[in-house]
Amino acid sequence: MRISGFVVSLVIGTVVASTVTAGAPSQSLRPVLRPLADALAAQQPIEAAASTKGLQRWIKGYKSRALKAGISAVVFDQAFQGVQYNADIIKKDRNQNEFTKTIWDYLDSAASDARIRNGKAALNKHNATLQKIEKRYGVDKEVVVAIWGLESAYGTFKGSTPVIEALATLAYDGRRGDFFEEQLTAALSILQNGDVTAQNMKGSWAGAMGHTQFMPTSFQSYAVDFTGDGKRDIWSGDPTDALASTAAYLKHFGWKKNQPWGVEVRLPKGFDYASANRENLKNPSEWARLGIKDMRGRAVPNHGKASILLPAGAQGAAFMIFQNFDVIEHYNTADAYVIGVGHLSDRIMGGPAIQGAWPRGDRALTYKERIELQKRLTKAGFDTKKIDGKIGPLTIAAVREYQRAEGMVPDGYASLTLLKTLR
């Protein structure tokens, strides 16, 4: 999604909650990975000078900005009836940097037997509607169902937090205040448009809403009224508008029907792990000449340019990923999320489980350990450019250079073993 605000991102095997700066909030569907959302609720005491009284003062100041943005005073006053400062939301927000999970643990949940079984049932139950959506938007229905499954467990967990209260609390709290104020104003605009009432506008702690968890600005830009009843209803028991809105979103960002998100592959002996990066694009036939085949030993069909992704380094499964991987990334930038959506959709269609092994003996680095890794790499002469606890492209590049210098496999995998070596 490459957004401002915050996302949960996966970097080299570890799902890491993190913040991002400058981007396009209107492209932010959702700031957290739904299958992991409950784990973000770790309870730690917060030194909260903020209070409902302070929030009420903020609301008074915000009202003039909302009215200037076109929100009517009546809609504003009705929306803010009973709104209070919600300390639990701030706990979840501030605990994100400490939350880590390995990709294999994430995928065990994202494509669990129950989620696959329920996905097949949902596809069967709503097949007629999904076929119409697929025909109109050209987005494979299984992928839409997989996103539905990851976002709300097929509509069973859409979130119960009042969205106005959540966004007001986050906007007032000060961290990423501009982002959440923009979302709050968009939410008020949705109420003013009549798509939903304030009482029924509920969602996640971060303000993501409905069956497929749209943030308010994304709802404004991409939600559709597929049923034709005059409302873009992503909250009710009928998931039609939500599923169609998800397909419309993916279409907007360039979804190619019948192109896989990715294909699991086997790497040849002596593979150059430094070539496994997103910028190194080749046709499947070119990768095949380098010895990279599918799990049956065949060349991957030509679905367009592709790169090789190693989400857990040389010891984990490998994937050849295509343009549709990038499209799902607009929904959520985490590699784990994209693989989760893609793999779940494959399993719903009857495809096999991931066959490659994962380094299950490893554990995810904690936030403090990621900071330590960056500091130690930089001190050793392999500059990560930032000390922020995010294992992004700059840190991965530094890891690779260190691995080369030490005669290790340069897969860029920021593991606990690597940190121990640096120590």
C-alpha positions in Angstrom: 0.0 0.0 0.0 3.0 2.4 0.3 1.1 4.8 2.5 1.5 7.3 5.2 0.3 6.4 8.6 1.4 2.9 9.6 1.3 -0.7 8.3 2.4 -4.1 9.6 5.2 -5.2 7.3 7.0 -8.5 6.8 10.7 -8.2 6.2 12.8 -11.3 5.6 10.8 -13.8 7.5 9.6 -11.6 10.4 6.2 -9.8 10.5 7.1 -6.5 12.1 4.7 -3.7 13.1 6.1 -0.5 11.9 5.5 3.1 11.0 5.9 4.7 7.6 6.0 8.3 6.6 4.9 10.4 3.6 2.8 8.7 1.0 -0.8 8.6 -0.2 -3.3 7.9 2.6 -6.1 7.5 0.1 -4.4 4.3 -1.0 -4.4 2.8 2.5 -7.0 0.1 2.8 -6.0 -1.2 6.1 -3.1 -0.6 8.5 -2.8 -4.0 10.2 -2.7 -7.6 9.2 -6.1 -8.9 10.3 -5.0 -12.5 11.3 -2.5 -11.0 13.7 -4.6 -8.1 15.0 -5.6 -9.7 18.3 -1.9 -10.2 19.1 -1.4 -6.5 18.9 -3.4 -6.1 22.1 -0.6 -6.8 24.5 -1.4 -4.9 27.7 1.3 -2.5 28.8 0.6 0.5 31.1 0.5 3.8 29.3 1.4 7.1 30.8 -1.7 8.8 29.5 -1.9 12.5 30.3 -4.6 12.3 27.6 -8.1 12.0 28.8 -11.7 12.3 27.7 -11.6 16.0 28.9 -8.6 16.7 26.8 -10.2 14.9 23.8 -13.3 17.0 24.1 -11.2 20.2 23.9 -9.5 18.7 20.8 -12.9 17.9 19.2 -14.0 21.5 19.7 -11.0 22.7 17.8 -11.3 20.1 15.2 -15.0 20.9 14.5 -14.1 24.1 12.7 -11.7 22.2 10.4 -14.4 19.6 9.7 -17.0 22.2 8.9 -14.6 23.9 6.6 -14.1 20.6 4.8 -17.8 20.4 4.1 -19.1 18.4 7.1 -22.5 19.8 8.3 -22.8 20.8 12.0 -25.7 18.4 12.4 -23.8 15.4 11.1 -20.8 16.4 13.2 -22.7 16.7 16.5 -24.6 13.5 15.9 -21.4 11.6 15.1 -19.6 12.8 18.2 -22.4 12.0 20.7 -20.9 9.8 23.5 -17.4 9.8 22.0 -14.7 9.4 24.7 -10.9 8.9 24.8 -10.2 5.2 24.3 -7.0 4.2 26.1 -7.2 0.6 24.8 -6.7 1.9 21.2 -3.6 3.8 22.2 -2.2 0.7 23.9 -2.6 -1.3 20.7 -1.1 1.5 18.7 2.0 2.0 20.9 2.7 -1.7 21.3 3.1 -2.3 17.6 6.9 -2.0 17.4 7.3 -4.8 20.0 5.1 -7.2 18.0 6.9 -9.8 15.9 5.9 -13.1 14.3 7.7 -15.3 11.7 6.2 -15.7 8.3 5.7 -19.4 8.8 3.7 -18.8 11.9 1.7 -16.2 10.1 1.0 -18.5 7.2 0.0 -21.3 9.5 -2.9 -19.0 10.5 -3.6 -17.3 7.2 -4.0 -20.6 5.3 -5.1 -22.8 8.1 -7.3 -25.8 7.4 -10.3 -24.0 8.9 -9.7 -20.9 6.8 -9.4 -22.9 3.6 -12.5 -25.0 4.5 -14.5 -21.8 5.3 -13.2 -20.1 2.2 -14.5 -22.9 0.0 -17.8 -22.7 1.7 -18.0 -18.9 1.2 -17.1 -19.3 -2.4 -19.8 -21.8 -2.9 -22.4 -19.8 -1.0 -21.8 -16.5 -2.9 -20.6 -18.0 -6.2 -23.3 -16.4 -8.3 -22.5 -12.9 -6.9 -18.8 -13.5 -7.1 -19.0 -14.6 -10.8 -20.8 -11.3 -11.6 -18.1 -9.4 -9.7 -15.4 -11.3 -11.5 -17.0 -10.6 -14.9 -17.4 -6.9 -14.3 -13.9 -6.2 -12.8 -11.8 -9.0 -14.2 -10.4 -10.0 -10.8 -10.3 -13.7 -9.9 -13.1 -14.5 -7.4 -10.9 -16.7 -5.3 -8.5 -13.8 -4.6 -11.4 -11.6 -3.5 -12.6 -14.4 -1.2 -9.1 -14.9 0.2 -8.8 -11.2 1.1 -12.3 -11.5 2.7 -11.0 -14.5 4.7 -7.9 -12.7 6.0 -9.6 -9.4 6.7 -12.6 -10.6 8.7 -12.7 -14.4 8.6 -15.4 -14.2 6.0 -17.4 -11.5 7.8 -17.3 -13.1 11.3 -14.9 -10.5 12.7 -15.4 -7.1 11.2 -14.5 -5.2 14.3 -16.7 -3.7 17.0 -15.0 -0.5 17.8 -16.9 2.7 17.0 -14.9 4.2 14.1 -15.4 7.9 15.0 -14.2 7.3 18.5 -11.2 5.3 17.3 -10.1 7.8 14.7 -10.7 10.8 17.1 -8.6 9.1 19.8 -5.8 8.4 17.3 -5.9 11.9 15.8 -5.9 13.6 19.2 -3.1 11.3 20.6 -0.6 13.1 18.4 1.3 10.3 16.7 0.4 10.3 13.0 -2.3 12.9 13.9 -2.6 14.3 10.4 -3.2 10.9 8.9 -5.9 10.0 11.4 -7.6 13.4 11.2 -7.8 12.9 7.4 -9.4 9.5 8.0 -11.8 11.0 10.6 -12.9 13.7 8.2 -13.5 11.0 5.5 -15.5 9.0 7.9 -17.7 11.9 8.7 -18.2 12.5 4.9 -19.3 8.8 4.6 -21.9 9.4 7.3 -23.0 12.6 5.6 -23.4 10.7 2.4 -25.8 8.2 4.1 -23.8 5.0 3.3 -24.0 4.0 7.0 -25.1 5.4 10.4 -22.7 6.4 13.1 -24.1 3.6 15.3 -23.3 1.0 12.6 -20.0 2.5 11.6 -17.8 0.1 13.5 -14.5 -1.5 12.7 -11.0 -2.2 13.9 -9.1 -0.2 16.6 -7.4 1.7 13.7 -10.6 2.6 11.9 -10.6 -0.1 9.2 -14.2 -1.0 8.3 -16.4 -3.8 7.0 -16.0 -7.2 5.5 -12.7 -6.3 3.8 -11.5 -3.6 6.1 -11.4 -0.4 4.1 -9.9 2.7 5.7 -12.3 5.7 5.2 -10.3 7.5 2.5 -10.0 4.2 0.5 -13.7 3.7 0.9 -14.3 7.1 -0.6 -12.0 6.4 -3.5 -12.9 2.8 -4.4 -16.0 1.5 -2.7 -18.9 0.7 -5.1 -22.6 0.2 -4.8 -22.8 -3.2 -6.6 -26.3 -4.0 -5.3 -27.7 -0.8 -6.7 -29.6 0.2 -3.6 -28.0 3.7 -3.4 -25.5 2.8 -0.6 -22.0 1.5 -0.6 -22.7 -0.9 2.3 -19.6 -2.8 3.4 -20.8 -3.3 7.0 -24.1 -5.3 6.9 -24.5 -9.1 6.7 -24.7 -8.9 2.9 -21.0 -8.8 1.7 -21.8 -8.0 -1.9 -20.7 -4.3 -1.9 -17.6 -5.1 0.1 -16.5 -7.9 -2.2 -17.2 -5.8 -5.3 -15.3 -2.9 -3.7 -12.3 -5.1 -3.2 -12.4 -6.3 -6.8 -12.7 -2.6 -7.9 -9.7 -1.7 -5.8 -7.5 -4.5 -7.3 -8.7 -3.6 -10.8 -7.7 0.0 -10.3 -4.1 -1.1 -9.5 -3.7 -3.3 -12.5 -4.9 -6.8 -11.6 -4.3 -9.3 -14.5 -7.0 -12.1 -14.5 -5.6 -15.6 -14.5 -2.1 -14.4 -13.8 -0.8 -16.1 -10.6 0.4 -13.9 -7.7 3.4 -16.2 -7.6 4.5 -19.8 -8.0 6.6 -21.8 -5.5 9.9 -22.8 -7.1 13.0 -24.9 -6.5 16.4 -23.1 -6.7 19.4 -24.8 -8.3 22.6 -25.7 -6.5 24.9 -22.7 -6.6 22.1 -20.2 -7.0 23.2 -16.6 -6.7 21.1 -15.4 -3.8 22.0 -11.8 -4.5 19.8 -12.1 -7.6 16.7 -12.6 -5.5 15.5 -9.1 -5.3 12.4 -7.3 -6.5 14.2 -5.2 -9.1 15.7 -8.2 -10.9 12.9 -9.1 -13.3 13.2 -11.9 -15.9 10.7 -14.0 -17.9 10.1 -17.4 -16.5 11.9 -19.0 -19.4 15.0 -16.9 -18.5 14.8 -18.1 -14.9 14.4 -21.7 -16.2 17.7 -21.4 -18.1 19.2 -20.5 -14.8 17.8 -23.7 -13.3 14.8 -22.3 -11.5 11.8 -24.6 -12.0 8.4 -25.2 -10.4 8.0 -27.8 -7.7 7.5 -30.5 -10.3 10.7 -29.6 -12.1 9.0 -27.8 -15.0 9.6 -24.3 -16.4 7.1 -21.9 -15.0 4.6 -20.8 -17.7 5.2 -17.3 -19.2 2.9 -15.1 -17.1 5.2 -12.0 -17.7 8.2 -10.7 -16.0 8.9 -12.1 -12.5 11.4 -11.8 -9.6 12.5 -14.3 -7.0 11.3 -13.8 -3.4 12.9 -15.6 -0.4 10.8 -14.4 2.5 12.9 -16.5 5.0 16.2 -16.5 3.3 18.1 -19.4 1.8 16.6 -21.9 4.4 13.0 -21.2 3.5 10.5 -21.5 0.6 11.2 -19.7 -2.6 8.7 -18.0 -4.9 8.6 -16.6 -8.4 6.4 -13.6 -8.1 4.5 -11.7 -10.8 2.7 -8.3 -11.3 -0.3 -9.4 -9.3 1.9 -9.7 -6.2 2.5 -6.0 -6.5 -1.2 -5.4 -6.9 -2.1 -7.2 -3.7 0.7 -5.1 -2.0 -1.5 -2.0 -2.5 -3.9 -3.7 -0.2 -1.2 -4.3 2.4 2.5 -3.9 1.9 3.5 -6.9 4.0 5.1 -9.8 2.0 3.5 -12.1 4.6 0.0 -10.7 3.8 0.5 -10.9 0.0 1.7 -14.5 0.3 -1.1 -15.3 2.7 -3.7 -13.9 0.3 -2.2 -15.6 -2.7 -1.6 -19.0 -1.1 -5.1 -19.0 0.5 -6.6 -18.3 -2.9 -4.6 -21.2 -4.4 -5.7 -23.5 -1.6 -9.4 -22.5 -2.0 -9.0 -23.5 -5.7 -7.6 -26.9 -4.6 -3.9 -26.1 -4.9 -1.2 -27.8 -2.8 0.3 -26.5 0.5 3.6 -24.8 0.3 6.2 -27.6 0.0 9.4 -25.9 0.8 10.7 -26.1 4.4 10.8 -23.2 6.8 13.6 -22.5 9.4 11.1 -23.2 12.2 13.9 -23.4 14.7 14.4 -19.7 14.3 12.4 -17.1 16.1 11.6 -13.5 15.1 13.9 -10.7 16.2 12.4 -8.4 18.8 12.2 -4.7 18.2 15.3 -4.1 20.5 17.2 -6.9 18.6 16.4 -5.3 15.2 17.7 -2.0 16.5 20.8 -3.8 17.8 21.3 -5.5 14.5 21.3 -2.2 12.6 23.6 -0.6 15.1 26.1 -3.5 14.9 26.0 -3.7 11.1 26.6 0.0 10.8 29.5 -0.1 13.4 31.0 -2.9 11.5 31.1 -0.8 8.3 27.9 -2.0 6.7 25.7 1.1 7.0 22.0 0.5 7.3 21.4 4.3 6.8 18.7 4.2 9.5 18.4 2.8 13.0 14.7 2.4 13.1 14.0 -1.3 13.8 12.6 -1.9 10.3 14.3 -4.5 8.2 13.7 -2.8 4.9 15.7 -2.7 1.6 18.6 -0.7 3.1 19.1 -3.1 6.0 18.7 -6.1 3.8 21.5 -4.7 1.5 23.7 -4.1 4.5 23.1 -7.7 5.7 24.0 -9.1 2.3 27.2 -7.1 2.2 28.1 -8.4 5.7 27.3 -11.9 4.7 29.5 -11.7 1.6 32.4 -10.3 3.6 32.0 -13.2 6.1 31.7 -15.9 3.4 28.1 -16.6 4.2 25.2 -17.1 1.8 24.2 -13.5 0.9 20.4 -14.0 1.2 19.8 -10.8 3.2 18.0 -12.8 5.9 18.2 -10.8 9.2 18.2 -13.8 11.6 18.9 -14.3 15.2 22.0 -16.4 14.1 23.3 -13.4 12.2 22.8 -11.1 15.2 24.7 -13.5 17.4 27.5 -13.6 14.8 27.7 -9.8 14.9 27.9 -9.9 18.7 
